[in-house]
Amino acid sequence: MSIVDRDEVLTTEEAIQYLKISKPTFLKYVRIGRIKAIKAGKGWRVLQSELVRFLKGGETTNGI
């Protein structure tokens, strides 16, 4: 089963642990559009497949 078949929604904390980066760095990448995430309450939600795309160096749809 591929990662996309069971795509999970991760919290900010789960995302920074998955990427092994700091919270300020994660928030910067979200702000500049390198990682697509959705604001949910006081935190962010991001698909695990989006983090895989980010790690592979994939471009976002808006070309940033």
Buried (B, 14 or more C-beta within 10 A) or exposed (E): EEEEEEEEEBEBEBBBEBBEEEEEEBBEBBEEEBBBBEEEEEEBBBBBBBBBBBEEEEEBEEEE
